[in-house]
Amino acid sequence: MHTTRRHCPIYVITLDHARERQQTISARLRELGLAFEFISGVDGRGLKLENHPDYEPIKRRLFYGRDLSQGEFGCILAHRNVYRHMQELQVEMAVVLEDDSILTEELPEVIEALARIADNWDLVRFLGRDKNYRSTRSIRPLEGTSAMLARQLGIPGGAYGYMLNLKAAKRLSRMTQKNWLAIDTLHGAVWLTGLRTLAVAPSPVLPNDESPSCIDSQDNNLRWDKTVRLEGGMRLIYPVTRGLWKFYLACCTGWIRLKSLLGDRGDVRRVGTHGS
């Protein structure tokens, strides 16, 4: 077993009834020599979203034209369970996986490499789709791996795997006290979180596109339905609020891209100097 377990526990989010998923990821983690703990997910089908005290429906509707799906909101609450667990136990850093994620052979080495440079990040997202790599700025090699530490540009989706520290757990826990953004959108909105958020390319954790996610199985893929579901005055002003939201996102992501450029280039130069 890898020694990273002692310093960096692995939490796997799962619904209690998802036995097959649990068996599959348990076997894979054992193959990789990694200890782990299951954290109970939240089944969105049992939620009354509109009246939930932790949900902000007005913001969601004004900027997206519809509510979060129940599955999406259940996912937010499930990830928040992990953050609260870390706070209760004062866990300094942890890996979070969803139970349908695909784990590569290099995951243990990536975890160890990130743990060695833990002072440089708060949240490291494992995003394994080609489109993620196309919108990534490489920073420097991750020692002992074939991967690069990188910065995701934009707001890529996906929360099936990531590594975070206690500061990030506390911050994300606070930000999900009253929320209207999907959890992966929140992870990517670094100007809101104020967290040092990076990525790894190629990712040691991949999405399982062959298996329907628990979110989609809870609400018949409702999160992919972009139909505007507004009435009355809110529907009339939605084109304006949606346009303002998209403009805001473009400005913020552009600013972060520029703001991080000098620091990232500095890291590349330092690595080149040390390697020469």
C-alpha positions as CSV (number, residue, x, y, z in Angstrom):
1,M,0.0,0.0,0.0
2,H,1.2,3.5,-0.8
3,T,2.2,5.7,2.1
4,T,0.1,8.5,0.7
5,R,-2.8,7.0,2.6
6,R,-1.5,8.2,5.9
7,H,-1.3,11.8,4.8
8,C,-3.9,12.0,2.0
9,P,-7.0,9.9,2.5
10,I,-9.1,9.0,-0.5
11,Y,-12.9,9.6,-0.3
12,V,-15.2,7.9,-2.8
13,I,-18.7,9.5,-3.1
14,T,-21.4,6.8,-3.7
15,L,-25.1,6.3,-3.2
16,D,-25.7,3.6,-0.6
17,H,-27.5,1.3,-3.1
18,A,-24.8,1.5,-5.8
19,R,-23.3,-1.8,-5.0
20,E,-21.9,-2.6,-8.4
21,R,-20.1,0.7,-8.7
22,Q,-18.7,0.3,-5.2
23,Q,-17.4,-3.1,-6.0
24,T,-15.8,-2.0,-9.3
25,I,-14.0,1.1,-7.8
26,S,-13.0,-0.9,-4.6
27,A,-11.3,-3.5,-6.7
28,R,-9.5,-0.9,-8.8
29,L,-8.2,1.0,-5.8
30,R,-7.0,-2.2,-4.2
31,E,-5.1,-3.0,-7.5
32,L,-3.4,0.4,-7.2
33,G,-2.5,-0.2,-3.6
34,L,-4.6,2.8,-2.3
35,A,-6.8,2.8,0.8
36,F,-10.1,4.6,0.7
37,E,-13.3,5.4,2.5
38,F,-16.8,5.7,1.1
39,I,-18.8,8.8,1.7
40,S,-22.5,8.6,1.3
41,G,-23.9,10.6,-1.6
42,V,-27.3,12.3,-1.7
43,D,-30.1,11.0,-3.8
44,G,-31.6,14.0,-5.5
45,R,-34.9,12.2,-6.1
46,G,-35.7,12.7,-2.4
47,L,-35.1,16.5,-2.4
48,K,-37.7,19.2,-2.6
49,L,-35.5,21.6,-4.5
50,E,-37.6,24.7,-4.6
51,N,-38.0,24.9,-0.8
52,H,-34.6,23.6,0.1
53,P,-32.9,26.0,2.5
54,D,-29.5,25.7,0.8
55,Y,-30.7,26.5,-2.7
56,E,-31.0,30.0,-4.3
57,P,-33.6,29.5,-7.1
58,I,-33.8,33.1,-8.2
59,K,-30.2,33.5,-9.2
60,R,-30.2,30.1,-10.9
61,R,-33.3,31.0,-13.0
62,L,-32.1,34.5,-13.9
63,F,-28.7,33.3,-15.2
64,Y,-29.5,29.9,-16.5
65,G,-33.2,30.0,-17.3
66,R,-34.1,26.9,-15.3
67,D,-33.4,25.3,-11.9
68,L,-30.6,23.0,-11.1
69,S,-31.8,19.4,-11.6
70,Q,-32.4,17.4,-8.4
71,G,-29.5,15.2,-9.3
72,E,-27.2,18.2,-9.7
73,F,-28.2,19.6,-6.3
74,G,-27.8,16.1,-4.7
75,C,-24.3,16.1,-6.2
76,I,-23.5,19.5,-4.6
77,L,-24.7,18.2,-1.2
78,A,-22.7,15.0,-1.5
79,H,-19.4,16.8,-2.2
80,R,-20.2,19.1,0.7
81,N,-20.4,16.1,2.9
82,V,-16.8,15.4,2.0
83,Y,-15.7,19.0,2.9
84,R,-17.5,18.8,6.2
85,H,-15.9,15.5,6.9
86,M,-12.5,16.9,6.3
87,Q,-13.3,19.9,8.6
88,E,-14.5,17.6,11.4
89,L,-11.4,15.5,11.3
90,Q,-9.0,18.4,10.3
91,V,-7.8,16.4,7.3
92,E,-5.0,18.5,5.7
93,M,-5.5,17.1,2.2
94,A,-7.5,14.5,0.5
95,V,-8.5,13.0,-2.9
96,V,-12.2,12.9,-3.8
97,L,-13.5,10.5,-6.4
98,E,-17.0,9.7,-7.7
99,D,-17.7,6.0,-7.8
100,D,-17.9,5.7,-11.6
101,S,-14.5,7.3,-12.3
102,I,-11.8,5.5,-14.2
103,L,-8.4,5.4,-12.5
104,T,-5.1,5.1,-14.4
105,E,-2.0,3.3,-13.3
106,E,-0.3,6.6,-12.5
107,L,-2.8,7.8,-9.9
108,P,-0.7,6.8,-6.8
109,E,2.4,8.6,-8.2
110,V,0.4,11.7,-9.1
111,I,-1.0,11.9,-5.6
112,E,2.4,11.6,-4.1
113,A,3.9,14.2,-6.4
114,L,1.1,16.7,-5.6
115,A,1.5,16.0,-1.9
116,R,5.2,17.0,-2.2
117,I,4.3,20.4,-3.6
118,A,1.2,20.9,-1.5
119,D,2.3,24.5,-0.7
120,N,1.6,25.4,-4.3
121,W,-2.1,24.6,-4.7
122,D,-5.5,24.5,-2.9
123,L,-7.5,22.4,-5.4
124,V,-6.2,20.2,-8.2
125,R,-8.8,19.0,-10.7
126,F,-8.5,15.7,-12.5
127,L,-10.2,16.5,-15.9
128,G,-9.6,13.8,-18.5
129,R,-11.4,14.8,-21.7
130,D,-9.6,15.9,-24.8
131,K,-11.4,19.2,-24.8
132,N,-9.9,19.8,-21.3
133,Y,-6.4,19.2,-22.6
134,R,-6.9,21.6,-25.5
135,S,-7.8,24.4,-23.0
136,T,-4.9,23.7,-20.6
137,R,-1.7,25.7,-20.1
138,S,1.2,23.5,-19.0
139,I,3.2,24.8,-16.1
140,R,5.8,22.2,-15.1
141,P,6.4,18.4,-15.0
142,L,5.1,16.6,-12.0
143,E,8.2,14.9,-10.5
144,G,8.1,11.1,-10.7
145,T,5.2,11.0,-13.2
146,S,4.7,11.4,-17.0
147,A,2.1,14.2,-16.3
148,M,2.3,18.0,-16.2
149,L,1.0,20.4,-13.6
150,A,-1.3,22.6,-15.6
151,R,-3.8,25.4,-15.4
152,Q,-7.3,24.9,-16.9
153,L,-8.4,28.0,-18.8
154,G,-12.1,28.7,-18.7
155,I,-14.6,26.8,-16.6
156,P,-14.4,23.1,-17.6
157,G,-17.0,20.7,-16.3
158,G,-16.3,17.6,-14.2
159,A,-16.0,16.7,-10.5
160,Y,-15.4,13.0,-10.9
161,G,-11.9,13.4,-9.4
162,Y,-9.8,16.0,-7.6
163,M,-7.4,16.7,-4.7
164,L,-7.9,19.5,-2.2
165,N,-6.5,20.8,1.0
166,L,-8.3,21.8,4.2
167,K,-8.4,25.5,3.2
168,A,-10.3,24.5,0.0
169,A,-12.6,22.2,2.0
170,K,-13.5,25.1,4.3
171,R,-14.0,27.6,1.5
172,L,-16.2,25.3,-0.6
173,S,-18.2,24.2,2.4
174,R,-19.0,27.8,3.1
175,M,-19.8,28.5,-0.5
176,T,-22.3,25.6,-0.7
177,Q,-24.2,26.8,2.3
178,K,-26.5,28.6,-0.1
179,N,-25.8,27.7,-3.7
180,W,-27.1,27.9,-7.3
181,L,-24.0,26.7,-9.2
182,A,-23.3,23.1,-10.1
183,I,-20.3,21.8,-8.1
184,D,-18.0,21.6,-11.1
185,T,-18.9,25.1,-12.2
186,L,-18.0,26.3,-8.7
187,H,-14.7,24.5,-8.8
188,G,-13.8,26.3,-12.0
189,A,-15.0,29.8,-10.9
190,V,-11.6,30.6,-9.2
191,W,-12.4,34.3,-9.0
192,L,-15.3,33.4,-6.7
193,T,-13.5,30.7,-4.6
194,G,-10.2,32.6,-4.3
195,L,-8.5,29.2,-4.4
196,R,-5.2,28.3,-6.1
197,T,-6.8,25.9,-8.6
198,L,-4.7,23.8,-11.0
199,A,-5.0,20.6,-13.0
200,V,-3.0,17.6,-14.1
201,A,-2.4,16.7,-17.8
202,P,-2.9,13.9,-18.7
203,S,-5.3,13.3,-15.9
204,P,-4.9,10.2,-13.7
205,V,-8.7,10.1,-13.3
206,L,-11.0,9.8,-16.3
207,P,-14.8,10.1,-16.8
208,N,-16.7,6.9,-17.4
209,D,-18.7,7.8,-20.5
210,E,-19.8,4.2,-20.9
211,S,-21.8,4.2,-17.7
212,P,-24.6,6.7,-17.0
213,S,-23.7,8.9,-14.0
214,C,-25.7,8.8,-10.8
215,I,-26.9,12.3,-11.5
216,D,-28.4,11.4,-14.8
217,S,-30.0,8.2,-13.5
218,Q,-31.7,10.3,-10.8
219,D,-33.4,12.7,-13.1
220,N,-33.4,11.2,-16.7
221,N,-30.6,13.4,-18.0
222,L,-32.5,16.6,-17.0
223,R,-29.2,18.5,-16.4
224,W,-28.5,18.4,-20.2
225,D,-31.9,19.9,-21.1
226,K,-31.2,23.6,-21.8
227,T,-34.9,24.5,-22.3
228,V,-35.8,27.9,-20.7
229,R,-38.3,27.2,-18.0
230,L,-39.4,30.7,-16.9
231,E,-42.7,32.5,-16.9
232,G,-43.9,36.1,-16.6
233,G,-41.6,38.9,-15.9
234,M,-38.6,36.7,-15.3
235,R,-38.9,35.2,-18.8
236,L,-39.0,38.7,-20.3
237,I,-35.8,39.9,-18.6
238,Y,-34.0,36.5,-19.0
239,P,-32.3,37.5,-22.3
240,V,-30.7,40.4,-20.5
241,T,-29.7,38.6,-17.4
242,R,-28.3,35.7,-19.4
243,G,-26.4,38.0,-21.6
244,L,-24.9,39.9,-18.6
245,W,-24.0,36.5,-17.0
246,K,-22.1,35.4,-20.1
247,F,-20.3,38.7,-20.4
248,Y,-19.4,38.5,-16.7
249,L,-18.0,35.0,-17.2
250,A,-16.0,36.0,-20.3
251,C,-14.5,39.0,-18.4
252,C,-13.6,36.9,-15.3
253,T,-12.1,34.0,-17.2
254,G,-10.1,36.4,-19.4
255,W,-8.8,38.2,-16.4
256,I,-7.7,35.0,-14.7
257,R,-6.0,33.8,-17.9
258,L,-3.9,37.0,-18.0
259,K,-3.4,37.3,-14.3
260,S,-2.0,33.8,-14.1
261,L,0.2,34.0,-17.2
262,L,3.3,35.7,-15.6
263,G,3.3,33.3,-12.6
264,D,2.9,30.2,-14.8
265,R,5.7,31.4,-17.1
266,G,7.9,32.0,-14.1
267,D,7.4,28.4,-13.0
268,V,8.3,27.2,-16.4
269,R,11.5,29.3,-16.4
270,R,12.5,28.1,-12.9
271,V,12.1,24.5,-13.9
272,G,14.1,25.0,-17.1
273,T,16.9,26.7,-15.1
274,H,17.0,23.9,-12.5
275,G,17.0,21.2,-15.2
276,S,19.9,22.8,-17.3
